[in-house]
Amino acid sequence: MIPPTHPNQADIGALSGKVAVITGGSKGIGKAIAFGLAAAGAKVVLAARTPAPLEQVAAGLREGGAEALAVPTDVTDAAAVRGLVQKTLDVYQRLDILINNAGIGRFGTVADFTPSDWDAVLNSNLKAIYLCTQSALSPMLAQGGGQIINVLSIAAKVPFAASSAYCAAKAGALAFTKVLAGEVRQQNIRVTAILPGSVHTPFWDDIPQHPDFEQMLKPDHVADTVVSVCQQPSGMVTEEIVVMPPLGIL
Ligand SMILES: NC(=O)c1ccc[n+]([C@@H]2O[C@H](COP(=O)([O-])OP(=O)(O)OC[C@H]3O[C@@H](n4cnc5c(N)ncnc54)[C@H](OP(=O)(O)O)[C@@H]3O)[C@@H](O)[C@H]2O)c1
């Protein structure tokens, strides 16, 4: 319980009226973030490639009384990403929070990994963060501030076998996040990297060798972390958070 005189009281829970774009919002962690931010009062714009599940999530949010918009988008496509941000501005006239969460995993040893798998992993986990961030910066700068949260992975720091592209993409995205934070902090844009360990989501559906689902984090664990960062007082920034299952690397 926060006493009424707490100096940061005005900031806490103040997502009402804020507009959040969430990439990868149709499933897994992104879907949980969408529900978490909507419950905290934000209007949410969901992006993913496949329209039907995306619209289903948006419809579920609207049924719960939230404002939600589904914008089918391939976040590796620069023109599509510009369209996502423009649609957000057309409908809601602002963009306060960008959650860069979309990403795919493809795994295999360097000897066997194909160039097309390499490009797919690097483009969705790294290039997309640059594209979405660049497009979102313009309205954030015009508004006088904003918040960018990049959902990365513990693979940004820990080398996993047969994961060269994924680890390289996440490590690159962590470096990108830190450079970005330095570039925009004077403009009142706060940037955070979230590094989860294994989370039980559809990410693992096509991966035959996977850790025990029971021991993994739940999507809500990561979503709650993201929402709490969004609710932090404006006088602080959490730059990096590692969120792990209690048993650590599984
Ligand atoms: N699950 C884990 O154990 C784990 C652990 C650490 C970090 N992460 C990271 O957390 C993020 C979310 O993972 P998740 O587990 O929630 O995965 P997920 O359940 O497979 O969901 C991935 C989401 O990203 C979207 N997506 C993928 N490629 C896209 C593209 N090019 N353009 C737009 N949307 C795209 C997917 O929709 P479409 O396919 O319809 O586009 C889907 O909405 C990823 O960055 C992942 O690397 C996951």
The ligand as an ORCA input file, in Angstrom:
! r2SCAN-3c Opt
* xyz 0 1
  N       9.294    -18.772    -25.401
  C      10.495    -18.632    -24.851
  O      11.025    -19.566    -24.201
  C      11.232    -17.330    -24.962
  C      12.294    -17.104    -24.069
  C      12.997    -15.903    -24.151
  C      12.653    -14.968    -25.099
  N      11.631    -15.209    -25.967
  C      11.333    -14.175    -26.966
  O      10.081    -13.615    -26.662
  C       9.457    -13.152    -27.864
  C       8.057    -13.734    -27.977
  O       8.204    -15.151    -27.965
  P       6.990    -16.155    -27.707
  O       7.568    -17.276    -26.939
  O       5.806    -15.441    -27.202
  O       6.762    -16.668    -29.199
  P       5.437    -17.170    -29.964
  O       4.456    -17.710    -29.003
  O       5.937    -18.032    -31.070
  O       4.835    -15.801    -30.571
  C       5.592    -15.068    -31.508
  C       4.776    -13.893    -31.974
  O       5.581    -13.125    -32.891
  C       4.869    -12.996    -34.119
  N       5.832    -12.869    -35.205
  C       6.826    -13.709    -35.551
  N       7.485    -13.238    -36.619
  C       6.900    -12.071    -36.959
  C       7.096    -11.123    -37.983
  N       8.049    -11.261    -38.915
  N       6.275    -10.038    -38.026
  C       5.310     -9.869    -37.111
  N       5.073    -10.726    -36.118
  C       5.856    -11.825    -36.046
  C       3.979    -14.239    -34.174
  O       2.853    -14.120    -35.026
  P       2.910    -14.506    -36.594
  O       3.650    -15.807    -36.694
  O       1.464    -14.608    -37.005
  O       3.607    -13.390    -37.275
  C       3.528    -14.305    -32.723
  O       2.509    -13.358    -32.468
  C      10.389    -13.558    -29.010
  O      11.194    -12.461    -29.353
  C      11.235    -14.672    -28.385
  O      12.492    -14.771    -28.998
  C      10.894    -16.363    -25.912
*
